[in-house]
Amino acid sequence: MDLNQWLVLAMFLTFIVMLFRGIPVVYALVGVSLIFSVFAFLVLDPNKKLINEFIDFHRTGVSYVKLHANAGRFFGGIIKNPILVALPMFIYMGLMLDQSGVAQKMMRSMQVLFGALKGGLALTVMLIGIILAASTGVIGASVVLLGVMGIPTMMNQNYAKPIATGTIAASGTLGILIPPSIMLVIMSDQLAISLGDLFMGALFPGLLLGVLYIVYIIAYGLISPSSMPVPENREPISIKVVRDVALSVVPPFGLIIVVLGSIFFGLATPTEASGLGALGATLLALASRNLNGKVFKDVMRQTLNTSGYIVGIFIAANFFSYILRRFGGDEIIENMVLGSFDNPYMVIAFILFIIFLLGFLLDWIEITLIIMPLMLPVIQSLNIPVEGYGVVDNPSVVWFAILVAVTLQTSFLTPPVGFALFYLKGVCPPGISLSHIYRGIIPFVLLQILGLLIVFFVPQLTTWLPAVAYGN
């Protein structure tokens, strides 16, 4: 290994060590970038070629022209980016729906509808998770909401703790894959591909995971009925029950139609659709009489905090990637990945495996912002023949992005940095430990891997719908 390769490896290792020391990810990214840029300036670059694009030293002092230009590059690339404008709108939409009372209504009505089935309560939680995923895109709110509603009821019904916690954690994380998803918004920007293509391409894989979860729950209820018992005093199914279910499901489903349908039929861009979604979520909260000044203020504050957190990481990751590229990191990583295997499909599998391992240590935001841009030249150079039906631009990149999205979903469920696990633990009663949660998510992680394999071998799942949407 030459010096540049050692420096690239040292940058990543220093970043990981800082995270394990408890340093916030934004500070870790910026800190590593500053440390290695100063090191390069003092030791490796006496002529100052490396950092002259940041600061130009003159006899009279410091010229801020290039520093200002780079600040404009970092901030302008975010603030003026039309794709990223959709980010706070989708976050607002999800948080406002959390306050609308829609999920609580669905929980009460669907629990009665599926009460006679073995595992009916778990099935109810899963279906609500799928609906919330397609209408929010924010996993933290979904996991907490499902945990608050589902855990007490499941414990009162004598559900086994692992199946109860696993169902809630897995269903809550579907929001990061099923559109509209904030992860897909960021991927679209990092890979320079259509957000509409990503939304349409992720729909079938997301629903596929939901179907796999549902099949598993039904099978588990039949095989081990004692783990998911049927309640003794259950209300009989009647027209009133069916009507209540319909009234609770139609509003969020209608919002999904408005958001995704407007994109699908070309009536609105994804950014415009995010505005429609935010407006629709506000109207739903208003119609449910749950919208007041306090709720609106809380939603706005949480939207600002979440958006600010993501934008902060976005800027820090851009800084980190810039320094990494100055060391030739992009070429080093590209040559390393391409040199690992001759078969292009094995190269894809190798990248996904590395991302899966990184999911144990890093959040999806860091992986998306740092790794995805580095992998883009690799994917483009492989020339994998993915059918785009003459409509989808860069179909192999769209397919790869969805594969990564499915893989990254596991990062929410894999310890030690599985954020969904800690969201859930925070709302669980004292009798439920992290070991119960860890045991519960194992089968769902395996199902995610199965879904990943299906998408890997059937890439048409990710390109057919975008082709239909934009080919009309």
Secondary structure, DSSP 8 states (H G I E B T S, - for coil): --HHHHHHHHHHHHHHHHHHTT--HHHHHHHHHHHHHHHIIIII-TT-TTTTTT-EEETTEEE-HHHHHHHHHHHHHHHT-TTTTHHHHHHHHHHHHHHTTHHHHHHHHHHHHTTTSTTHHHHHHHHHHHHHHTTT--HHHHHHHHHHHHHHHHHHTT--HHHHHHHHHHHHHGGGTSSS-HHHHHHHHHHT--HHHHHHHHHHHHHHHHHHHHHHHHHHHHH-GGGS---SS-----HHHHHHHHHHHHHHHHHHHHHHHHHHTTSS-HHHHHHHHHHHHHHHHHHTT---HHHHHHHHHHHHHHHHHHHHHHHHHHHHHHHHHHTTHHHHHHHHHHTT-SSHHHHHHHHHHHHHHHTTTS-HHHHHHHHHHHHHHHHHHH------TTTSSSHHHHHHHHHHHHHHHGGGTSSSS-HHHHHHHHHS-TT--HHHHHHHHHHHHHHHHHHHHHHHH-THHHHHHHHHHHH-
